[in-house]
Every structure is written in structure tokens, then in C-alpha cells.
Amino acid sequence: MALPLAMTSCSTNNSDSAASEQPTASEAQQGSSDPAAVDRSALTDQARRFVAFARSGDSEVTWADEVTYRLSGDEVAVLSSTEADDPESWEGCVEGQKTFQERRCPVSLLSVVEASFASGGPVVSTRVPATVGCTRVSARSSWSVKDVAAVRAPESMSNCVDDFLVVLEFSATATVDGIDLEMTSP
């Protein structure tokens, strides 16, 4: 079930929301003796591989057997690991919708990330920010129980039109098993 997004005042600086970023499951486990806790550097490494995939079309991402692609929490597709390696698989919209955040469908998740290189390139983190542009991000329930990494628009795109967030969700074995794209409306 997708959680609604609420609008907030526009911030033009990614660091403005840093204090209210939501901790990931890895951070909640950090300091524990839980042997199942995933190394956060493995998460950022996978996120950087995803960014390289968006830029080049060549995937070195370690995908789970099934990867769920979502737009603002709403399922677009469930891809096999082979399909996830195909850049065309990352174009889509929620069934029955003709637009996503006022952009014509299909939306290409990889194109959104790739376009950010014209403004300095995306930022990778293991923290999910509280806002994307002028939109407050409501945490998905899976973000609190799964390890995640965030791919953010560069600070120069952190505005009420261009900002985006890609959340990569990881299985217990640090394979990517879900990706969620958040964008602000132009």
C-alpha cells in the first residue's frame, strides 16, 4: 500500500532536510551484534553501480531474482534479474496513469538519474531524506525494515521542479529487490 505524500514549503538545499532524514534499517542495527546486519558500504557500492548503470546502460548491479519498480510507492512492474539489466525495463508508469508528477508516461527511471550528470551528478547516501523538492516523503513501511540506499539529485537540482530521489531496497543478502522513484511536480 502506498502512503500519501504531503506538500511542504520548498527548500532549495538538500542539506536543509538532512537533520530530518529517516534512518535506515542498517543504522538501526548499527552497533548491534546482529550478524545479519548488512555492511553499509556494500549498500553504497550497489547504489553507485546503479548510478553507473543509469549513465552507461551497462549493469553491474546485483539484482535479486525479482525486483519491484515503484513510482511514489505505487508498483509499476516486477522485473526478473535479467529484465532489470535491460535499461528499457525501467520505463513505465502505474497502470492506467498517463502522467507521473505532471510528466508524460512512460517515465524512465534511468533517464532521470542520467540527466542529473549535466548538473554535477547524483549524490549517493544510506539515508532517505525527508523531502524531495517541495514534496515531503512519507516513508514506506519497507524502508524501516529493509536496508536502503538513496540516490539524490545534486544540490543544484534541489528545487521544486527538478529534484528527485531513488530509493534502492535491499534483501538480506544485499541484492537490490526494489527501487522507488520520487519526484517533485514541475
Residue pairs with C-beta under 8 A, 6 or more apart in sequence:
1 73
2 70
2 72
2 73
2 74
2 140
3 73
3 138
3 139
3 140
3 141
4 138
5 72
5 135
5 136
5 137
5 138
5 182
6 135
6 136
6 138
7 134
7 135
7 136
8 131
8 134
8 135
8 136
9 134
10 133
10 134
10 159
10 160
11 17
11 131
11 134
11 158
12 158
12 159
13 155
13 158
14 123
14 129
14 152
14 153
14 155
14 158
15 155
16 131
17 129
17 130
17 131
18 127
18 129
20 129
20 130
20 131
21 125
21 127
21 128
21 129
21 130
22 127
22 128
22 129
22 130
22 139
22 143
22 144
23 127
24 43
24 126
24 127
24 128
24 143
24 147
24 148
24 149
25 143
25 144
25 145
25 146
25 147
25 148
26 37
26 38
26 40
26 43
26 126
26 147
27 40
27 126
27 127
28 144
29 36
29 37
30 37
30 40
36 172
38 147
38 170
38 172
38 174
39 174
40 126
40 147
42 174
43 126
43 147
43 148
43 149
43 168
43 170
43 174
44 124
44 125
44 126
44 149
46 61
46 62
46 149
46 168
46 170
46 174
46 176
47 124
47 149
47 150
47 151
47 168
48 124
49 59
49 60
49 61
49 62
50 61
50 113
50 151
50 166
50 168
50 176
50 179
51 113
51 121
51 122
51 124
51 151
52 58
52 60
53 59
53 60
53 61
53 87
53 110
54 109
54 110
54 111
54 113
54 114
55 113
55 114
55 117
57 87
57 110
59 84
59 85
61 84
61 85
61 176
62 174
62 175
62 176
63 79
63 81
63 84
63 85
63 175
63 176
63 177
64 81
64 171
64 173
64 175
64 176
64 177
65 80
65 81
66 78
66 79
66 80
66 81
66 177
67 78
67 79
67 80
67 81
67 83
67 84
67 176
67 177
67 178
67 179
68 75
68 77
68 78
68 79
68 169
68 177
68 178
68 179
69 75
69 76
69 77
69 78
69 79
69 89
69 90
69 92
69 109
69 178
69 179
70 76
70 178
70 179
70 180
70 181
71 92
71 93
71 94
71 100
71 107
71 180
71 181
72 100
72 101
72 180
72 181
72 182
72 183
73 138
73 140
73 180
74 94
75 94
76 92
76 93
76 94
77 89
77 92
79 89
83 89
84 176
87 110
90 108
90 109
90 110
91 106
91 107
91 108
91 109
91 111
92 105
92 106
92 107
93 99
93 100
93 105
93 106
93 107
94 100
97 105
98 104
98 105
99 105
100 107
100 183
101 183
101 184
101 185
101 186
102 185
102 186
103 183
103 186
107 181
107 183
109 166
109 179
109 181
112 164
112 166
112 181
112 183
113 122
113 151
113 164
113 166
116 122
116 153
116 154
116 157
116 164
119 153
119 154
119 156
119 157
119 162
120 154
120 155
120 156
121 154
122 151
122 152
122 153
122 154
122 166
123 151
123 152
123 153
123 154
123 155
124 149
124 150
124 151
124 152
125 149
125 150
125 152
126 147
126 148
126 149
126 150
127 150
128 137
128 139
128 143
128 148
128 150
128 165
128 167
129 137
129 150
129 152
129 165
130 136
130 137
131 137
132 163
132 164
132 165
132 182
132 183
132 184
133 158
133 159
133 160
133 161
133 162
133 163
133 183
133 184
133 185
134 160
134 184
134 185
135 182
135 184
135 185
137 165
137 182
140 167
140 180
142 169
142 178
143 167
143 169
146 169
146 170
146 171
146 178
147 169
147 170
147 174
148 167
148 168
148 169
148 170
149 167
149 168
149 170
150 165
150 166
150 167
150 168
151 165
151 166
151 167
151 168
152 158
152 163
152 164
152 165
152 166
153 162
153 163
153 164
153 165
157 163
157 164
159 184
160 184
160 185
161 184
161 186
162 184
163 183
163 184
164 181
164 182
164 183
164 184
165 181
165 182
165 183
166 179
166 180
166 181
166 182
167 179
167 180
167 182
168 176
168 178
168 179
169 176
169 177
169 178
169 179
169 180
170 176
170 177
171 177
